[in-house]
Structure formats: C-alpha cells, structure tokens
Amino acid sequence: MQISNGEGPKEQHCVRPPRRSGAKAGYWSFVISRLVLVLILVLEISCVGRRITKANVDEVAEGMSKKQVESILGPPTELDNKDFVIMKKTTYIYRQGKDTVTIVFKDDKLTEKQSTLTD
C-alpha cells in the first residue's frame, strides 16, 4: 500500500497481532468445561443424596403438607398427580440407589408412607 503526502510515495506496514494457538484455546475450553461439570456433580450429590435417610423419613408424619415433607426430604425424584372428582391424590417418589421412599398425599395431606430404607 502506498500513501502520498506530497513528498513522494511511502510504504505503510500493517502489524498483525499474534495468533492464538487453536490447540491451546481448545485445551483450556476443555479444562474449564470439565471443571464446571465436576462442580455441578459435587453440588447435586451433596445437596440431594444425603437428605433421604431413615431418620429423615421417620420425621415425616401423617397429616403433613407437601411443603412440610419437602422441607425435610427435598423435592421428589418422581411426582404423580391424579385428580379425582372428590379428591386430589399426589404421590411423591424418592429414589436413592436401590432404596425407594413413596409418600402419598390426599387433598395435600400425607396419608401413606412406604420406605425400603434400612438402618
């Protein structure tokens, strides 16, 4: 490229920034994505997995509301709602490994509890 300002032609050189290595950027992206994945797994295991214990299930009593049960056991793994003409039936199922806890609500009050947890 030539520029003229009356003194004669001069050349202008473009300076390009150094290129980042594609392999290096890909490596750091991989490392960061794996760290995020590990953090998410650790948080899920620490928050959810420890709440389903025999002691916590024993705290849950007949007549409790869904909100009270969730404050003790956390949100259910599975949820089944059935609306009948005269009542509403909701079943909470908590799964942890081979163990299962089933809690049945009728009209938002706990009426039945089953557990395969052992001491």
C-alpha positions in Angstrom: 0.0 0.0 0.0 1.3 3.4 -0.9 0.5 6.8 0.7 1.2 10.1 -0.9 1.5 13.3 1.1 3.4 15.4 -1.5 6.9 14.2 -0.5 6.7 11.1 -2.5 5.4 7.6 -2.0 5.8 5.9 1.4 5.0 2.4 2.4 2.8 1.6 5.4 3.2 -1.7 7.1 0.4 -3.4 8.9 1.2 -5.0 12.2 -0.9 -8.1 12.9 -1.5 -9.3 16.4 0.0 -12.7 17.3 -2.4 -15.5 16.5 -3.6 -17.7 19.4 -2.9 -21.3 19.0 -6.1 -23.1 18.3 -4.9 -26.1 20.2 -4.2 -24.1 23.3 -7.6 -22.4 23.3 -9.3 -25.7 22.8 -7.4 -27.3 25.7 -8.4 -24.5 28.1 -12.0 -24.7 26.9 -12.0 -28.4 27.6 -10.4 -28.0 31.1 -13.0 -25.3 32.1 -15.9 -27.3 30.8 -14.8 -30.4 32.8 -14.3 -28.3 36.0 -17.8 -26.9 35.7 -19.2 -30.4 35.2 -17.4 -31.7 38.3 -18.7 -28.8 40.4 -22.2 -29.4 39.3 -22.0 -33.1 40.1 -20.5 -32.4 43.6 -23.3 -29.9 44.4 -26.0 -32.3 43.3 -24.6 -35.2 45.3 -24.1 -33.1 48.4 -27.5 -31.4 48.3 -29.8 -34.2 47.2 -28.2 -37.5 48.1 -27.8 -37.0 51.9 -31.4 -36.0 52.6 -33.0 -39.4 52.1 -32.1 -41.1 55.3 -34.1 -43.3 57.6 -34.0 -40.6 60.3 -35.4 -38.0 57.9 -38.1 -40.4 56.6 -39.1 -41.1 60.2 -39.6 -37.4 60.8 -42.2 -37.3 58.1 -45.6 -37.9 59.8 -49.2 -38.4 58.7 -51.1 -35.2 58.2 -48.1 -33.2 57.0 -48.4 -31.0 53.9 -46.3 -31.3 50.8 -44.4 -28.2 51.7 -43.5 -29.7 55.2 -42.4 -33.0 53.6 -40.2 -31.2 51.0 -38.6 -29.2 53.8 -37.4 -32.4 55.3 -36.7 -34.7 52.3 -36.3 -32.1 49.5 -38.1 -32.3 46.1 -39.2 -35.7 45.0 -37.4 -37.7 42.3 -40.7 -38.5 40.6 -44.2 -37.0 41.0 -47.6 -38.4 40.1 -50.7 -36.3 40.3 -54.2 -37.7 39.9 -57.4 -35.6 40.2 -60.5 -37.4 41.1 -63.9 -35.9 41.3 -64.0 -35.7 45.1 -60.2 -35.6 46.0 -56.8 -35.0 44.6 -54.1 -37.7 45.1 -50.4 -36.9 44.7 -47.6 -39.5 45.0 -44.0 -38.4 45.8 -41.3 -41.0 45.0 -37.8 -40.6 46.2 -35.1 -42.8 44.8 -31.6 -43.1 46.1 -29.6 -46.0 44.7 -31.6 -49.2 45.4 -33.8 -47.6 48.0 -37.2 -46.0 47.4 -39.5 -43.9 49.6 -43.1 -43.4 48.5 -45.3 -40.8 50.1 -49.0 -40.4 49.2 -51.0 -37.2 49.8 -54.7 -36.9 49.6 -56.0 -33.4 49.4 -52.5 -32.1 50.2 -52.2 -34.1 53.4 -49.9 -37.0 53.9 -51.9 -40.2 54.3 -49.4 -43.0 53.5 -45.7 -43.6 53.7 -43.6 -46.6 52.4 -39.9 -47.0 52.6 -37.2 -49.6 51.7 -34.5 -47.8 53.7 -32.8 -49.7 56.5 -30.6 -48.6 59.4 
